[in-house]
Amino acid sequence: MSKVPYPKFTLGGSLTGDQQTFFEKNGFIHFQGVASPEEVALIIQSTEQIQKRWLTEGTRKINGVPIKFGHDENGKEIVHRFPFTSQFSEPVHSFVTSSRVRSLMVLLPEGARIAENEKDGVIVNHYVNTPDSNFRQMGWHTDSMRDIFYGKKVLPMLNVGLYLDDSSSDKGGLRIIPGTHRQNMFSMLFKKAYFMNNEEDKNEMLVDAKAGDMVVHDGRIWHRVAMSPHMGAASRRRVMYVPIILGKYMPKSDESSTPFYHHFQKLVR
């Protein structure tokens, strides 16, 4: 793993030239302190309310996308992966549609939009390392593979991650391979075994983030989430992901079928 530290930035009203250049070269960018502690707490509280509702009502899918369930350190059933979260949470929707997220559209060609009701919508991932957890790590993958399963041309996209917990190596943490967003199609398809490969890469970089930080990555970049060396509450890692996409508008509804790529979610434990 690369030991070279990367620069972290402050998000202003618009991105600076240096920030855009860094992203274009590396395929990711890290902004510190984008959301306040109070805002993060409201988002977490709202996801807990959504979780209670879905468990009570026996909800298994949202707009055709499966909800991923598991158990926490107390054996309590929890939601590990929340799809379309902003449709059920005003604090999430408020952040997603704020100028902080909209300012990032400069990193994509004209026509980019926030995909609240497309793909899997706004996702909240809740990782926790317990014997009964179904979400402790995530193997190497690119987000753009979804376009291939939809039969679409691979277009640039952004995944905007808002950290709801501190995340470093003690939580496993996000690992990325800088610059791989510029790889060719063959490399994107075959460089690594999707989701099954969790091995450390000599060129990977640990994203060391605090709650409230925002880390943006290009959907074509290779990345993974490593397993925390700790168990239980000490391993908890929650991140909200906002997709910004291009291309044909393809909204989801209750009648939408389950995308084929979700069969790979069974490999994510």
C-alpha positions in Angstrom: 0.0 0.0 0.0 1.3 3.5 -0.9 2.5 5.4 2.2 2.6 8.7 0.4 0.0 11.1 2.0 -2.4 12.8 -0.4 -3.6 16.4 0.0 -7.0 17.2 1.6 -9.0 20.2 0.5 -11.6 22.6 1.7 -14.8 22.9 -0.3 -15.8 26.5 -1.1 -18.6 27.9 -3.2 -17.0 26.4 -6.3 -14.1 24.1 -7.0 -10.7 25.7 -7.6 -8.5 25.0 -10.7 -6.1 23.1 -8.5 -8.9 20.9 -7.1 -10.2 20.1 -10.5 -6.7 19.3 -11.7 -6.1 17.0 -8.8 -9.3 15.1 -9.5 -8.6 14.8 -13.2 -5.2 13.3 -12.5 -6.1 11.0 -9.6 -9.8 10.1 -10.0 -10.7 11.2 -6.5 -10.7 14.2 -4.2 -11.1 14.6 -0.4 -12.9 17.6 1.2 -12.7 18.0 5.0 -15.5 19.1 7.3 -18.2 19.5 4.6 -21.1 18.5 6.9 -21.4 19.7 10.5 -21.6 17.2 13.4 -25.3 18.2 13.9 -26.1 17.5 10.2 -24.3 14.1 10.4 -26.3 13.2 13.6 -29.6 14.1 11.9 -28.7 11.9 8.9 -27.8 8.9 11.1 -31.0 9.4 13.1 -33.1 9.4 10.0 -31.5 6.2 8.7 -32.3 4.5 12.0 -35.9 5.6 11.6 -35.9 4.1 8.0 -34.4 0.9 9.3 -37.1 0.6 12.0 -39.8 1.1 9.4 -38.4 -1.3 6.9 -37.9 -4.0 9.5 -41.4 -3.5 10.9 -43.1 -3.5 7.5 -41.0 -6.4 6.2 -39.7 -4.3 3.3 -37.1 -6.3 1.2 -36.7 -4.2 -1.9 -36.9 -0.5 -2.9 -37.7 0.2 -6.6 -36.4 -3.3 -7.4 -33.2 -2.9 -5.5 -32.7 -5.4 -2.7 -32.1 -4.1 0.8 -29.1 -5.8 2.5 -29.7 -7.0 6.0 -27.5 -8.4 8.7 -26.9 -8.3 12.5 -24.9 -5.9 14.7 -22.7 -6.6 17.7 -25.8 -7.2 19.9 -27.3 -9.7 17.5 -30.0 -7.1 16.5 -31.1 -7.2 12.9 -30.0 -4.1 11.0 -29.9 -2.8 7.5 -26.4 -2.9 6.0 -27.2 -1.2 2.7 -30.0 1.3 2.2 -31.0 2.1 -1.4 -32.8 5.3 -2.5 -32.3 6.7 1.0 -33.1 10.3 0.1 -36.6 9.3 -0.9 -37.3 8.4 2.8 -35.2 11.0 4.6 -35.5 14.8 4.5 -32.0 15.4 6.1 -30.5 13.2 3.4 -32.5 14.8 0.6 -31.5 18.3 1.9 -27.8 17.4 1.8 -28.0 15.7 -1.6 -29.6 18.7 -3.2 -27.4 21.3 -1.5 -24.9 23.6 -3.3 -22.1 21.5 -1.8 -23.0 18.5 -3.9 -24.2 20.5 -6.9 -20.8 22.3 -7.1 -19.2 19.0 -8.0 -20.9 18.8 -11.4 -18.1 20.9 -12.8 -16.1 17.6 -12.7 -18.3 16.1 -15.4 -19.4 17.2 -18.8 -22.5 19.3 -19.3 -25.8 17.5 -18.5 -24.7 15.8 -15.3 -27.4 15.3 -12.7 -27.9 13.9 -9.2 -29.4 10.4 -9.5 -31.9 10.3 -6.6 -34.3 8.0 -8.4 -32.0 6.2 -10.9 -29.6 3.3 -10.5 -29.7 2.5 -6.7 -30.3 6.1 -5.7 -28.6 7.6 -2.7 -27.0 4.7 -0.8 -26.1 4.5 2.9 -23.7 1.6 3.7 -23.3 0.4 7.3 -20.3 -1.8 7.8 -19.8 -3.7 11.1 -17.5 -6.6 11.8 -19.4 -9.3 13.8 -19.8 -13.1 13.3 -23.3 -12.5 11.9 -22.6 -9.5 9.8 -23.3 -9.6 6.1 -21.3 -6.4 5.4 -17.7 -6.4 6.7 -15.8 -5.6 3.6 -16.2 -5.1 -0.2 -13.8 -6.5 -2.7 -12.2 -4.7 -5.6 -14.7 -3.2 -8.1 -15.5 -0.2 -10.2 -18.9 1.5 -10.0 -19.1 1.9 -13.8 -19.6 -1.8 -14.3 -23.3 -1.2 -13.6 -23.5 0.6 -17.0 -22.4 -2.5 -18.7 -25.1 -4.6 -17.0 -27.6 -2.0 -18.1 -26.4 -2.4 -21.7 -25.2 1.2 -21.7 -22.1 2.9 -22.8 -19.7 3.5 -19.9 -19.9 7.2 -19.2 -18.0 9.3 -16.6 -19.8 9.4 -13.2 -19.1 10.6 -9.7 -19.8 8.8 -6.4 -19.9 11.4 -3.7 -19.2 9.8 -0.3 -20.3 11.6 2.9 -18.6 10.0 5.9 -21.0 9.5 8.9 -18.3 7.9 11.1 -14.5 8.4 11.3 -12.9 5.9 8.9 -9.2 4.9 8.9 -7.3 1.6 8.9 -8.9 0.7 12.2 -12.3 0.6 10.4 -10.9 -1.2 7.4 -11.3 1.9 5.3 -11.7 2.7 1.6 -8.8 1.8 -0.6 -8.4 3.2 -4.0 -5.9 2.9 -6.9 -5.3 6.5 -8.1 -5.3 7.1 -11.8 -7.2 3.9 -12.7 -10.2 6.0 -13.9 -8.2 6.5 -17.1 -7.7 2.7 -17.8 -8.9 1.1 -21.0 -12.1 -1.1 -21.1 -10.2 -4.4 -20.9 -8.5 -3.3 -17.7 -11.8 -2.1 -16.2 -13.3 -5.5 -17.0 -10.5 -7.9 -16.1 -7.8 -6.1 -14.0 -9.3 -7.8 -10.9 -11.9 -10.3 -10.0 -15.0 -8.2 -9.1 -15.9 -8.4 -5.4 -14.1 -11.7 -4.9 -10.6 -10.2 -4.7 -9.9 -8.5 -1.4 -6.1 -8.6 -1.6 -4.0 -5.5 -0.9 -2.6 -3.8 -4.0 0.9 -2.3 -3.9 -0.5 0.9 -5.5 -3.6 1.3 -3.3 -4.1 4.3 -1.1 -6.0 4.4 2.2 -8.7 7.1 2.4 -8.4 8.4 6.0 -11.6 10.4 6.7 -13.4 12.0 9.6 -17.2 12.1 10.1 -18.4 15.0 8.0 -15.7 14.7 5.3 -16.7 14.2 1.7 -14.7 12.0 -0.6 -15.5 12.1 -4.4 -14.4 9.3 -6.7 -14.8 8.7 -10.4 -17.0 5.6 -11.0 -14.3 4.1 -13.3 -11.6 3.9 -10.6 -10.7 0.6 -8.8 -11.6 0.6 -5.1 -12.4 -1.7 -2.2 -13.3 -1.5 1.4 -11.0 -3.5 3.7 -12.2 -5.4 6.8 -11.7 -3.8 10.1 -9.2 -5.6 12.4 -11.6 -4.9 15.3 -15.0 -6.5 16.1 -18.3 -5.0 17.1 -19.0 -1.3 17.7 -15.3 -0.4 17.2 -15.5 -1.5 13.6 -18.6 0.5 12.7 -18.3 2.5 9.4 -21.2 4.4 7.8 -21.0 6.2 4.5 -23.6 7.8 2.4 -23.0 7.8 -1.4 -24.6 10.2 -3.8 -24.4 9.3 -7.5 -23.9 12.1 -10.1 -24.4 10.7 -13.6 -24.7 11.4 -17.3 -26.7 9.8 -20.1 -30.3 8.8 -20.7 -32.7 9.5 -17.9 -33.8 6.1 -16.5 -35.9 6.5 -13.3 -36.8 3.6 -11.1 -40.2 2.7 -9.6 -42.0 0.1 -7.6 -42.4 -1.9 -10.8 -38.7 -1.9 -11.7 -37.0 -5.3 -11.9 -33.9 -6.2 -9.9 -30.7 -5.4 -11.9 -28.6 -8.4 -12.7 -25.5 -7.0 -11.0 -27.2 -7.3 -7.6 -26.6 -11.0 -7.7 -23.0 -10.1 -7.0 -24.0 -8.6 -3.7 -24.1 -12.1 -2.3 -20.3 -12.1 -2.6 -20.0 -9.0 -0.4 -19.6 -10.0 3.3 
